[in-house]
Amino acid sequence: MLFFALLISGCGAYNFTGGDVGDATTFQVNYFQNYASQSPGSTFDPALDRDFTLSLQDVILNQTSLDLVSSNGDLLYEGEIVEYRVSPMTATAEQTAAQNRLTIGVNVRFFNRTKEDSDFERRFSFFFDFDANSQLASVRDEAHEAIFERINQDIFNASLANW
């Protein structure tokens, strides 16, 4: 038992989800502004920026032992939502859309004040397909949940899963 405890403690600051927080004890997620409506063909969702910011905070809180702070975090996540687009995907025999795709893209800057060589700026995106007969409003919550889960896990992996 003592050997197992020494082995675990000798492997760095990993937790059971695979996040390597190193010497960091705190993290900060700045508000992700929604600039998606400025790109051609994009739609606007007024709650998107708040919902995305909160979901990224939740992922990091749930998968690490870090404390969320509003300033001077050891780890800093910031960026902007740059894409929020619904586009037709597949056509029927009558040349109408059978499926639509909601795509969300986020530009992320990550700064690790305890290990600066892990800083990055990168774009993350994912999509959700839904029936063309459905309105986006009717699938919005399900779509956002699926897209946020994937994008946030990709952000987490890029910033903290150093396998």
Backbone as a chain_set.jsonl record, in Angstrom:
{"seq": "MLFFALLISGCGAYNFTGGDVGDATTFQVNYFQNYASQSPGSTFDPALDRDFTLSLQDVILNQTSLDLVSSNGDLLYEGEIVEYRVSPMTATAEQTAAQNRLTIGVNVRFFNRTKEDSDFERRFSFFFDFDANSQLASVRDEAHEAIFERINQDIFNASLANW", "coords": {"N": [[0.826, -1.189, 0.0], [1.915, 1.259, 0.79], [3.867, 1.512, -1.164], [2.249, 1.901, -3.467], [1.073, 4.39, -2.849], [3.362, 6.015, -2.816], [4.138, 5.718, -5.468], [2.003, 6.936, -6.858], [2.179, 9.592, -5.852], [4.644, 10.301, -6.822], [4.29, 10.769, -9.493], [3.661, 13.308, -10.316], [1.273, 16.038, -10.493], [-1.275, 14.731, -11.186], [-4.715, 14.042, -11.779], [-7.556, 11.834, -11.484], [-8.836, 12.105, -13.907], [-6.999, 12.604, -15.781], [-5.904, 15.111, -16.016], [-3.178, 17.288, -15.961], [-2.179, 19.435, -13.767], [0.118, 20.491, -12.826], [1.987, 22.782, -10.934], [-0.056, 24.482, -10.494], [-2.779, 26.001, -8.764], [-5.032, 27.431, -9.052], [-7.551, 28.595, -11.398], [-8.72, 30.606, -14.111], [-11.417, 31.707, -16.023], [-12.002, 33.824, -18.455], [-14.64, 35.918, -19.674], [-16.161, 34.78, -22.57], [-16.579, 36.497, -25.359], [-19.193, 36.903, -27.766], [-18.597, 36.928, -30.983], [-19.533, 35.856, -33.244], [-21.72, 36.664, -34.76], [-20.729, 38.565, -36.423], [-19.566, 37.401, -38.578], [-20.106, 36.38, -41.981], [-23.247, 34.869, -42.756], [-23.752, 33.871, -40.248], [-25.698, 33.168, -37.282], [-27.402, 34.675, -34.495], [-27.193, 34.197, -31.028], [-28.245, 35.293, -28.062], [-27.578, 34.381, -25.466], [-25.412, 32.78, -25.717], [-22.642, 33.389, -25.221], [-22.458, 33.668, -22.396], [-23.425, 31.114, -21.578], [-21.533, 29.385, -22.749], [-19.124, 30.19, -21.496], [-19.688, 29.574, -18.787], [-20.013, 26.789, -19.011], [-17.452, 25.914, -19.725], [-16.033, 26.63, -17.415], [-17.29, 24.865, -15.614], [-16.48, 22.325, -16.583], [-13.698, 22.338, -16.07], [-13.689, 22.727, -13.307], [-14.969, 20.347, -12.515], [-13.218, 18.374, -13.398], [-10.752, 18.741, -12.311], [-8.783, 19.614, -9.394], [-8.568, 22.257, -9.057], [-9.084, 25.668, -8.009], [-11.57, 28.006, -8.872], [-11.035, 31.323, -9.831], [-11.494, 34.901, -10.068], [-9.551, 36.599, -10.961], [-6.016, 36.781, -11.662], [-5.416, 34.018, -11.969], [-3.645, 30.898, -11.903], [-3.825, 29.364, -14.177], [-5.086, 30.504, -17.208], [-7.866, 30.993, -19.201], [-9.08, 32.336, -22.139], [-10.898, 34.03, -24.737], [-12.888, 34.057, -27.744], [-16.13, 33.567, -29.183], [-16.404, 32.59, -32.406], [-17.82, 31.504, -34.462], [-21.106, 30.626, -35.33], [-23.235, 28.919, -36.822], [-25.852, 27.812, -38.934], [-26.316, 25.363, -41.309], [-27.442, 23.753, -44.345], [-27.302, 20.185, -44.724], [-27.754, 17.484, -45.877], [-29.54, 16.412, -48.781], [-32.915, 15.862, -49.942], [-34.768, 13.76, -52.24], [-36.341, 15.593, -53.485], [-34.784, 17.801, -53.668], [-34.577, 19.369, -51.348], [-33.478, 20.384, -48.09], [-32.616, 17.763, -45.913], [-31.386, 17.508, -43.547], [-30.005, 19.702, -41.122], [-27.108, 21.483, -39.981], [-25.723, 22.665, -37.045], [-23.016, 24.603, -36.306], [-20.472, 25.466, -34.088], [-17.817, 27.601, -33.395], [-14.859, 28.34, -31.587], [-12.385, 30.553, -30.555], [-9.523, 30.128, -28.666], [-7.366, 31.236, -26.116], [-4.801, 30.124, -24.098], [-3.112, 30.369, -21.076], [-0.511, 29.412, -19.007], [0.661, 30.152, -16.068], [2.464, 28.875, -14.485], [3.898, 27.245, -16.079], [5.036, 28.177, -18.758], [5.675, 27.261, -21.333], [3.556, 25.8, -22.202], [1.573, 27.401, -23.134], [-0.958, 28.455, -25.48], [-2.681, 29.4, -28.534], [-5.613, 28.671, -30.117], [-8.089, 27.363, -32.368], [-11.226, 25.879, -31.767], [-13.816, 23.701, -32.722], [-17.103, 22.331, -33.226], [-20.004, 20.355, -34.138], [-23.581, 19.908, -34.56], [-25.994, 17.855, -35.831], [-29.317, 18.107, -37.101], [-32.797, 17.42, -37.756], [-34.132, 18.802, -40.71], [-36.722, 19.683, -40.697], [-37.127, 20.576, -38.189], [-37.026, 23.39, -36.014], [-34.284, 25.484, -35.083], [-34.562, 26.527, -32.502], [-36.024, 24.549, -31.184], [-34.236, 22.475, -30.791], [-32.101, 23.596, -29.643], [-31.057, 23.617, -26.89], [-30.262, 20.922, -26.518], [-28.456, 20.708, -28.649], [-26.511, 22.677, -27.995], [-25.553, 21.621, -25.579], [-24.346, 19.187, -26.439], [-22.418, 20.144, -28.272], [-20.908, 21.979, -26.698], [-19.93, 20.206, -24.765], [-18.131, 18.613, -26.262], [-16.34, 20.562, -27.398], [-15.351, 21.785, -25.05], [-14.151, 19.604, -23.778], [-12.14, 19.079, -25.613], [-10.668, 21.467, -25.365], [-9.883, 21.236, -22.678], [-8.314, 18.874, -22.866], [-6.265, 19.785, -24.599], [-5.075, 21.728, -23.028], [-4.517, 20.598, -20.485], [-4.216, 17.798, -20.515], [-1.613, 16.215, -20.711], [-0.41, 13.772, -22.122]], "CA": [[0.0, 0.0, 0.0], [2.817, 2.4, 0.842], [4.484, 1.595, -2.494], [1.26, 2.488, -4.371], [0.952, 5.808, -2.502], [4.58, 6.676, -3.294], [4.098, 5.719, -6.932], [1.048, 7.964, -7.287], [2.672, 10.929, -5.533], [5.828, 10.566, -7.625], [3.934, 10.958, -10.896], [3.223, 14.68, -10.599], [-0.046, 16.436, -10.008], [-2.345, 14.225, -12.05], [-5.89, 13.561, -11.083], [-8.05, 10.622, -12.124], [-9.358, 12.372, -15.243], [-5.881, 12.778, -16.692], [-5.464, 16.497, -16.088], [-1.913, 17.596, -15.322], [-2.242, 20.839, -13.383], [1.446, 20.927, -12.399], [2.01, 23.522, -9.67], [-1.198, 25.399, -10.47], [-3.818, 25.757, -7.765], [-6.213, 28.207, -9.423], [-7.759, 28.858, -12.819], [-9.595, 31.725, -14.417], [-12.009, 31.677, -17.36], [-12.561, 35.129, -18.793], [-15.883, 35.901, -20.427], [-15.987, 34.566, -24.006], [-17.48, 37.353, -26.125], [-19.777, 36.289, -28.956], [-18.354, 37.693, -32.2], [-19.98, 35.03, -34.369], [-22.69, 37.363, -35.601], [-20.013, 39.451, -37.328], [-19.12, 36.67, -39.768], [-21.215, 36.18, -42.931], [-24.042, 33.649, -42.645], [-23.919, 33.447, -38.856], [-26.92, 33.498, -36.559], [-27.065, 35.252, -33.194], [-27.847, 33.653, -29.841], [-27.814, 36.245, -27.036], [-27.082, 33.746, -24.238], [-24.336, 31.853, -26.077], [-21.373, 33.709, -24.571], [-22.566, 33.312, -20.977], [-23.57, 29.664, -21.443], [-20.26, 28.726, -23.068], [-18.163, 30.511, -20.432], [-20.033, 28.78, -17.603], [-19.797, 25.361, -19.252], [-16.002, 25.664, -19.653], [-15.694, 26.665, -15.99], [-17.781, 23.628, -14.995], [-15.634, 21.193, -16.984], [-12.421, 22.414, -15.36], [-13.987, 22.48, -11.888], [-15.332, 18.94, -12.305], [-12.167, 17.432, -13.784], [-9.501, 19.045, -11.606], [-8.963, 20.089, -8.017], [-8.259, 23.679, -9.083], [-10.094, 26.62, -7.543], [-11.936, 29.05, -9.824], [-10.852, 32.682, -9.338], [-11.896, 35.891, -11.069], [-8.359, 37.282, -11.469], [-4.7, 36.246, -11.289], [-5.392, 32.561, -11.928], [-2.428, 30.25, -12.416], [-4.194, 28.997, -15.541], [-6.016, 31.49, -17.735], [-8.546, 30.675, -20.454], [-9.819, 33.472, -22.675], [-11.098, 33.922, -26.17], [-14.14, 34.545, -28.279], [-16.915, 32.683, -30.036], [-16.196, 33.172, -33.733], [-18.724, 30.907, -35.454], [-22.382, 30.064, -34.888], [-23.832, 28.859, -38.157], [-26.71, 26.69, -39.325], [-26.217, 25.147, -42.754], [-28.062, 22.494, -44.798], [-26.299, 19.126, -44.862], [-28.102, 16.451, -46.848], [-30.724, 16.775, -49.566], [-33.883, 14.82, -50.254], [-34.973, 13.592, -53.681], [-36.999, 16.816, -53.975], [-33.78, 18.862, -53.591], [-34.7, 20.2, -50.154], [-32.597, 19.903, -47.026], [-33.146, 16.738, -45.021], [-30.73, 17.728, -42.262], [-29.243, 20.924, -40.932], [-25.973, 21.346, -39.061], [-25.303, 23.817, -36.266], [-21.585, 24.563, -36.023], [-19.971, 26.518, -33.203], [-16.356, 27.69, -33.366], [-14.367, 29.163, -30.492], [-10.954, 30.818, -30.528], [-9.122, 30.055, -27.262], [-5.993, 31.502, -25.702], [-4.548, 29.491, -22.811], [-1.851, 30.786, -20.471], [-0.183, 28.692, -17.787], [1.669, 30.991, -15.406], [3.444, 28.02, -13.816], [4.601, 26.453, -17.1], [4.728, 29.012, -19.914], [5.845, 26.582, -22.625], [2.312, 25.122, -22.574], [0.619, 28.397, -23.622], [-1.34, 28.296, -26.889], [-3.887, 30.004, -29.085], [-6.118, 27.665, -31.045], [-9.529, 27.358, -32.641], [-11.92, 24.618, -31.519], [-15.19, 23.75, -33.217], [-17.836, 21.083, -33.319], [-21.287, 20.542, -34.797], [-24.723, 19.081, -34.164], [-26.924, 17.702, -36.948], [-30.711, 17.939, -36.697], [-33.752, 17.301, -38.849], [-34.415, 20.087, -41.354], [-38.092, 20.09, -40.369], [-37.104, 21.14, -36.834], [-36.464, 24.723, -35.854], [-33.136, 25.502, -34.186], [-35.037, 26.783, -31.138], [-36.524, 23.315, -30.563], [-33.117, 21.564, -30.495], [-31.015, 24.459, -29.184], [-30.44, 23.177, -25.636], [-29.584, 19.638, -26.78], [-27.324, 20.986, -29.536], [-25.477, 23.378, -27.232], [-24.962, 20.684, -24.618], [-23.461, 18.26, -27.161], [-21.287, 20.886, -28.845], [-20.076, 22.48, -25.597], [-19.231, 19.067, -24.148], [-17.003, 18.231, -27.114], [-15.359, 21.644, -27.478], [-14.718, 21.967, -23.747], [-13.25, 18.481, -23.523], [-10.972, 19.315, -26.471], [-9.885, 22.533, -24.717], [-9.288, 20.625, -21.479], [-7.247, 17.968, -23.3], [-5.158, 20.56, -25.161], [-4.409, 22.523, -21.992], [-4.138, 19.895, -19.262], [-4.0, 16.344, -20.652], [-0.298, 16.035, -21.345], [-0.093, 12.343, -22.111]], "C": [[0.868, 1.25, 0.0], [3.484, 2.603, -0.512], [3.536, 2.277, -3.481], [1.116, 3.988, -4.11], [2.17, 6.583, -2.983], [4.598, 6.762, -4.814], [3.181, 6.813, -7.449], [1.618, 9.36, -7.027], [3.91, 11.282, -6.349], [5.528, 10.867, -9.073], [3.472, 12.369, -11.204], [1.805, 14.903, -10.112], [-1.138, 16.014, -10.989], [-3.551, 13.907, -11.191], [-6.462, 12.411, -11.907], [-8.68, 10.868, -13.491], [-8.239, 12.625, -16.235], [-5.392, 14.2, -16.809], [-4.18, 16.704, -15.318], [-1.907, 19.079, -15.008], [-0.897, 21.364, -12.908], [1.388, 21.585, -11.037], [0.819, 24.463, -9.528], [-2.184, 24.999, -9.381], [-5.116, 26.468, -8.125], [-6.331, 28.301, -10.939], [-8.782, 29.97, -12.966], [-10.11, 31.533, -15.836], [-12.631, 33.04, -17.598], [-13.779, 34.942, -19.684], [-15.599, 35.782, -21.927], [-17.021, 35.395, -24.765], [-17.964, 36.628, -27.372], [-19.591, 37.229, -30.147], [-18.846, 36.952, -33.432], [-20.919, 35.779, -35.297], [-22.018, 38.302, -36.598], [-19.511, 38.736, -38.571], [-20.316, 36.382, -40.671], [-21.928, 34.841, -42.712], [-24.283, 33.173, -41.229], [-25.259, 33.897, -38.295], [-26.495, 34.058, -35.207], [-27.873, 34.579, -32.104], [-27.371, 34.492, -28.663], [-27.241, 35.611, -25.764], [-25.858, 32.874, -24.492], [-23.051, 32.123, -25.324], [-21.384, 33.329, -23.093], [-22.597, 31.798, -20.782], [-22.26, 28.942, -21.724], [-19.244, 28.956, -21.959], [-18.428, 29.657, -19.197], [-19.759, 27.294, -17.811], [-18.303, 25.018, -19.227], [-15.536, 25.692, -18.202], [-16.092, 25.36, -15.308], [-16.908, 22.431, -15.328], [-14.335, 21.193, -16.188], [-12.623, 22.17, -13.866], [-14.229, 21.0, -11.625], [-14.199, 17.969, -12.585], [-10.81, 17.722, -13.155], [-9.829, 19.402, -10.162], [-8.642, 21.573, -7.924], [-9.42, 24.516, -8.562], [-10.319, 27.677, -8.619], [-11.763, 30.407, -9.163], [-11.231, 33.661, -10.444], [-10.716, 36.696, -11.608], [-7.105, 36.589, -10.948], [-4.67, 34.727, -11.14], [-4.07, 32.017, -12.453], [-2.629, 29.819, -13.858], [-5.249, 29.984, -16.011], [-6.546, 31.029, -19.083], [-9.289, 31.928, -20.889], [-9.984, 33.282, -24.168], [-12.437, 34.481, -26.576], [-14.815, 33.466, -29.119], [-16.901, 33.321, -31.425], [-17.108, 32.584, -34.805], [-19.95, 30.338, -34.764], [-23.252, 30.049, -36.133], [-24.698, 27.614, -38.317], [-26.628, 26.576, -40.833], [-26.883, 23.826, -43.127], [-26.988, 21.448, -45.048], [-26.628, 18.113, -45.958], [-29.397, 16.848, -47.545], [-31.638, 15.573, -49.755], [-33.977, 14.701, -51.777], [-35.624, 14.829, -54.3], [-36.068, 18.027, -53.909], [-34.023, 19.853, -52.462], [-33.808, 19.599, -49.074], [-33.301, 18.867, -46.163], [-32.585, 16.923, -43.617], [-30.029, 19.074, -42.277], [-28.129, 20.657, -39.935], [-25.726, 22.685, -38.378], [-23.831, 23.63, -35.946], [-21.231, 25.746, -35.133], [-18.45, 26.436, -33.212], [-15.909, 28.689, -32.32], [-12.856, 29.326, -30.636], [-10.539, 30.915, -29.059], [-7.644, 30.41, -27.115], [-5.834, 30.933, -24.289], [-3.17, 29.925, -22.326], [-1.669, 30.042, -19.163], [0.957, 29.446, -17.116], [2.715, 30.163, -14.677], [4.281, 27.221, -14.81], [4.33, 27.094, -18.464], [4.891, 28.321, -21.266], [4.596, 25.804, -23.045], [1.234, 26.102, -23.047], [0.269, 28.122, -25.077], [-2.501, 29.203, -27.243], [-4.348, 29.075, -30.186], [-7.619, 27.799, -31.231], [-10.075, 25.952, -32.429], [-13.327, 24.758, -32.081], [-15.788, 22.351, -33.216], [-19.221, 21.402, -33.849], [-22.336, 19.609, -34.213], [-25.674, 19.05, -35.348], [-28.339, 17.489, -36.419], [-31.605, 17.962, -37.926], [-34.105, 18.678, -39.394], [-35.831, 20.574, -41.085], [-38.196, 20.696, -38.967], [-36.529, 22.551, -36.884], [-35.284, 24.637, -34.884], [-33.58, 25.686, -32.742], [-35.49, 25.502, -30.434], [-35.408, 22.331, -30.201], [-31.94, 22.307, -29.877], [-30.305, 23.92, -27.947], [-29.656, 21.879, -25.825], [-28.337, 19.865, -27.632], [-26.187, 21.661, -28.778], [-24.785, 22.439, -26.257], [-23.965, 19.752, -25.304], [-22.223, 18.972, -27.699], [-20.36, 21.385, -27.74], [-19.278, 21.351, -24.964], [-17.99, 18.7, -24.954], [-15.934, 19.316, -27.173], [-14.624, 21.8, -26.147], [-13.785, 20.819, -23.397], [-11.992, 18.61, -24.38], [-10.07, 20.406, -25.891], [-9.165, 21.991, -23.489], [-8.108, 19.739, -21.873], [-6.041, 18.731, -23.82], [-4.382, 21.298, -24.075], [-3.879, 21.703, -20.825], [-3.88, 18.399, -19.403], [-2.71, 16.087, -21.413], [0.141, 14.583, -21.264], [1.198, 12.091, -22.83]], "O": [[0.578, 2.204, -0.723], [3.648, 3.738, -0.96], [3.964, 3.137, -4.251], [1.044, 4.774, -5.056], [2.031, 7.69, -3.503], [5.026, 7.769, -5.378], [3.539, 7.538, -8.377], [1.544, 10.223, -7.902], [4.193, 12.463, -6.545], [6.445, 11.195, -9.825], [2.929, 12.6, -12.284], [1.222, 14.072, -9.416], [-1.837, 16.857, -11.552], [-3.421, 13.548, -10.02], [-5.891, 12.055, -12.938], [-9.03, 9.906, -14.175], [-8.504, 12.84, -17.418], [-4.527, 14.475, -17.641], [-4.093, 16.338, -14.146], [-1.655, 19.899, -15.891], [-0.769, 22.553, -12.615], [0.82, 21.034, -10.094], [0.709, 25.17, -8.527], [-2.393, 23.816, -9.114], [-6.173, 26.156, -7.578], [-5.357, 28.115, -11.668], [-9.589, 30.233, -12.074], [-9.338, 31.233, -16.747], [-13.662, 33.372, -17.014], [-13.919, 33.923, -20.361], [-14.871, 36.602, -22.485], [-18.198, 35.038, -24.81], [-17.232, 35.835, -27.963], [-20.331, 38.2, -30.304], [-18.593, 37.388, -34.555], [-20.908, 35.545, -36.505], [-22.67, 38.786, -37.524], [-19.075, 39.385, -39.522], [-21.423, 36.164, -40.178], [-21.285, 33.811, -42.509], [-24.957, 32.163, -41.027], [-25.864, 34.863, -38.76], [-25.334, 33.921, -34.82], [-29.086, 34.409, -32.23], [-26.199, 34.412, -28.294], [-26.481, 36.267, -25.052], [-25.324, 32.284, -23.554], [-22.421, 31.188, -24.83], [-20.426, 32.736, -22.596], [-21.888, 31.26, -19.932], [-21.909, 27.995, -21.02], [-18.574, 28.017, -21.528], [-17.502, 29.082, -18.625], [-19.321, 26.611, -16.886], [-17.928, 23.944, -18.758], [-14.724, 24.859, -17.802], [-15.326, 24.811, -14.517], [-16.622, 21.609, -14.457], [-13.919, 20.149, -15.685], [-11.819, 21.486, -13.232], [-13.752, 20.458, -10.628], [-14.206, 16.852, -12.067], [-9.831, 17.028, -13.432], [-10.992, 19.479, -9.768], [-8.462, 22.097, -6.825], [-10.583, 24.125, -8.66], [-9.364, 28.183, -9.208], [-12.275, 30.636, -8.067], [-11.283, 33.292, -11.617], [-10.858, 37.402, -12.606], [-7.134, 35.901, -9.927], [-3.969, 34.206, -10.273], [-3.454, 32.607, -13.34], [-1.707, 29.9, -14.669], [-6.202, 30.268, -15.286], [-5.778, 30.713, -19.992], [-10.039, 32.515, -20.109], [-9.294, 32.47, -24.785], [-13.046, 35.272, -25.856], [-14.166, 32.584, -29.681], [-17.338, 34.459, -31.594], [-17.168, 33.096, -35.923], [-19.847, 29.656, -33.744], [-23.919, 31.032, -36.457], [-24.328, 26.518, -37.897], [-26.839, 27.551, -41.555], [-26.895, 22.887, -42.331], [-25.898, 21.767, -45.523], [-25.83, 17.92, -46.876], [-30.241, 17.534, -46.969], [-31.196, 14.424, -49.73], [-33.336, 15.457, -52.506], [-35.476, 15.081, -55.496], [-36.519, 19.16, -54.076], [-33.715, 21.038, -52.593], [-33.432, 18.429, -49.151], [-34.438, 19.067, -45.736], [-33.214, 16.549, -42.628], [-29.526, 19.524, -43.307], [-28.201, 19.718, -39.143], [-25.543, 23.708, -39.038], [-23.441, 22.61, -35.378], [-21.636, 26.879, -35.392], [-17.867, 25.362, -33.061], [-16.503, 29.757, -32.176], [-12.136, 28.345, -30.818], [-11.123, 31.685, -28.295], [-6.794, 29.951, -27.878], [-6.633, 31.226, -23.4], [-2.188, 29.857, -23.065], [-2.558, 30.037, -18.311], [2.1, 29.372, -17.567], [3.755, 30.694, -14.286], [5.265, 26.59, -14.426], [3.496, 26.61, -19.23], [4.297, 28.758, -22.252], [4.573, 25.211, -24.124], [0.109, 25.692, -23.33], [1.1, 27.614, -25.83], [-3.209, 29.707, -26.371], [-3.578, 28.728, -31.081], [-8.325, 28.29, -30.351], [-9.473, 24.965, -32.851], [-13.959, 25.805, -31.936], [-15.083, 21.342, -33.206], [-19.582, 22.57, -33.998], [-22.031, 18.666, -33.483], [-26.114, 20.099, -35.82], [-28.546, 16.79, -35.427], [-31.224, 18.454, -38.988], [-34.347, 19.612, -38.628], [-36.11, 21.764, -41.231], [-39.228, 21.26, -38.603], [-35.657, 22.855, -37.698], [-35.286, 23.812, -33.97], [-33.021, 25.055, -31.845], [-35.353, 25.386, -29.216], [-35.623, 21.44, -29.38], [-30.896, 21.709, -29.617], [-29.082, 23.778, -27.949], [-28.527, 21.752, -25.351], [-27.286, 19.281, -27.368], [-25.03, 21.261, -28.905], [-23.561, 22.466, -26.128], [-22.859, 19.55, -24.802], [-21.11, 18.457, -27.593], [-19.143, 21.227, -27.842], [-18.095, 21.511, -24.662], [-16.916, 18.498, -24.387], [-14.748, 19.025, -27.016], [-13.4, 21.933, -26.128], [-12.739, 21.035, -22.785], [-10.897, 18.285, -23.923], [-8.846, 20.281, -25.924], [-7.979, 22.255, -23.287], [-7.03, 19.837, -21.286], [-4.905, 18.366, -23.516], [-3.168, 21.472, -24.187], [-2.873, 22.083, -20.225], [-3.361, 17.787, -18.469], [-2.722, 15.781, -22.605], [0.969, 14.22, -20.429], [1.636, 10.945, -22.928]]}, "num_chains": 1, "name": "protein.A"}
